[in-house]
Amino acid sequence: MDVRIGIMQTAKELDVELGSDVEREELIATIESALASGDGVLWLTDKRGRRVGVPAARVAYVEVGALSDDRRVGFGAP
């Protein structure tokens, strides 16, 4: 599953590819609880085991995508 995080006052986005064992609803609940406090850190672990932390106060938006197995690349991709 892909997660794209927009960070305030930064032109680039942070893309994190999570493992296939991550439940979508649990992930959304984790993101919501981290952003609710406003002064915490949103921590995600990618499929390689690396941890990524983003200060909750700096998050502009979070986009939770589909499972990475569903991604298509090339001219036939929608």
Order of alpha helices (4+ residues) and beta strands (2+ residues): beta-beta-alpha-beta-beta-beta
